[in-house]
Amino acid sequence: MDTSNSARASFPWRYAVAGVCSALVLFTTAQAISGFFSSASAPMVALGSTIIDFTPAWLKDWAIGLFGTNDKLFLFITLGVVAAALAGIVGLVAKRSMMAGSALVLLLAAVLAASVMTRSSTTLTDLVPTALGTVLGLSALRLLTHLARKSSSAPEAGSASAPDSSRATARRHFLLGTAGTVVLSVIAAGASQALRGASNAVEAARSALGLPAAKVTVPELPKGEDLNTVGVSRFITPNEEFYRIDTALSVPRIDPQEWVLKVHGMVENEFTLTFDELLSKDLVEHYLTLTCVSNPVGGDLVGNAKWLGYPLRELLKQAVPLPGADMVLSTSQDGFSASTPLEVLTDNREALLAIGMNDEPLPLEHGFPVRMVVPGLYGYVSATKWVVDLEVTRFQDKTAYWTTRGWSERGPIKMSSRIETPRSFANLPAGKVVFGGTAWAQTTGIARVELRIDDGPWQEAELSSTVSADTWRQWRYEWNGATSGSHSATVRATDANGELQADEVAPPAPDGSSGWHRLQFSIQ
C-alpha cells in the first residue's frame, strides 16, 4: 500500500488552510502598505467599490432595505467569506499543481489591480500595495503548500520506514508555518491601524476647525417644534444618528487646506475655490431634511439637521452659466457623481455648499470638509459628499453615477409620512394608544396629517410647529378606548398647497417610493 498517497489524500484540509492563510497575508499586507498611498489603493476596498459600481438597482435596494446603514458591513463580510472560500480552493489546486495555484493567485491579483485602477483618485503607483501583497501571498502559498505536502507524505508513525516522530515533526512544522503567517497578518493589520492613526491629521484638522459665524442665521426654534412623543424622531437628528448611504467603502480623508473645488463647463468664468476662500464668504444656516431615494415607505433613511454653508446660487452666479446649460454634474473625491437641475441650484431655495452640520464641522462620513445639500431632491442627485468638482453642462450630454444605472435623472422628493410609534406588530394594552411619527413635503411644507384606525374615518392628528417648508413635522394622535383584537393604522399627509399624499404604491427604484404607510398591531 502507498502510505504516502493515502496520507496525502487524508489531509486535503491542510492545503485549504494554506490557501486561506496565504490570502490573509496578501490582503492584510496590501492593506497596511496602502497606508502610504491613496485610500482607494487597498485592494479589498477597491474590489468592493467596483462591485458597488456594477450592482443593479434592484439588488442595491434589496441590500439597503434588508441591512439599512449596515449595507457596507454586509458587503465586507460577504467579500471576506467568498475570498476565504476561493482561497481554500486555490490551496487545493496548489496541492496538485503549484503552477496552477500560482496562476489563480495572479489572476486574482489582476482583478484586484483592475479594480484599483477603476477608482477615480488612483494612479499607477497605487498598484504597489496589490503587487507587494501578491508577492508575499504567493510566497506564503508556496511555503505552506510545501509544508503541507511534507506533513501529508510523512510515513505513518510506527511504520518500519520511519521513526515514530516523523509525522509529528512534519505536522509541527506545518502548524508553525501557518501560525507564522497568521502572526504576520496580525502584525500587518496592526500596522494598518497604526498608519491610519498616524494619518488622522484630517480628523485633527476637523477637531481644530472653528466654524465661522453665519451671515444669515436660522431664527430661534418656535415653541412646539418637538412634540416629545416617545418613540418619535427628534426634530434635529444628532450627527451620530444621521443615516449614511453612499458608495464610499473607505471614507475619503481630505485635508481642508488641500481641498479645492473646480467650477467649470458651460460657464463664462471658470474658477477654483479653496477652503479658506469658502470660509471667508457670507455663509448661511438652514434647517433641512435629507432623504435617501432608497427609503421605503415608512423607512428610516431620513434625517433633519441644521446646515451651515454658502448658497450654490451665489457660486453659480460668479460662474455665469451659458445659455442651454440645464444641469450641474457634481463629483466627489471618490468618483461618485450627481446630476442636479441647474434651475434648482439657482432659484431661491437654500441649496448649500455645506461645511457645518448641527453647529460642528461636517463629520468625515458625512462629507468633510465640504458637501452639497439641496432642498427638494433625493440625495443621489444632489447631496454629493466630499465634493471637488462642479461642471455646468446639459442632461443630454452627461450622466451621473446612479442615472447610468437606471435611476431617474432628476429625483424630486415625494411627499411622505410615517408611523414611528407604535411599531409594527406591537402588543398594546387596552385603553389609550398614542400614535406618532413624522411627515415631510420639501419646498412646500406639511399642512395636515391624518390617521385611520382599521377602515374607519380619517382623523386629523396634532402637528408640531412649522420651522421650514424644507423640514419634517412631527404628528401625534391619541386613540382612546382601544378595544382588544387585531388592528391596523394608516397615515397620510397633505401639503401646504392642498395636495394629498399619493396612495399609489411604488418601490424606491427608479425615482423614490410612494404609498400610505400602514402597520398592524394588537390590543390585548
Protein Blocks (a to p, Z undefined) as FASTA:
>chain_A
ZZklmmmmmmmmlmmmmmmmmmmmmmmmmmmmmmmmcfklpmklmmmmmmmmmpcfklmm
mmmmmnmmmlmmmmmmmmmmmmmmmmmmmmmmmmmomklmmmmmmmmmmmmmmmmmmpmk
bcfklmmmmmmmmmmmmmmmmmmmmmmmmmmmpccehiakbcfklmmmmmmmmmmmmmmm
mmmmmmmmmmmmmmmmmmmmmmmmmmmpccdddfbdcddddehiagoighiacfbdcfkl
pccddfbfbacdddfklgccddehjdfbdcdddfklmmmpccdddddddddfklcghiab
bcddddddddfklmmmmnopaehiabdcdddfkopacdddfklmmmmbdcdddfbeehia
cdfknopabdcddehiafklmmaghiabdcdddfklpccfklmnopafklpacdddddfb
dcehiacdehidddddddddehkbpabdcddehjbccddddddddfbfkbccddddddeh
iaedddddddddddfkopacdfbdcdfblnbpedddddddddZZ
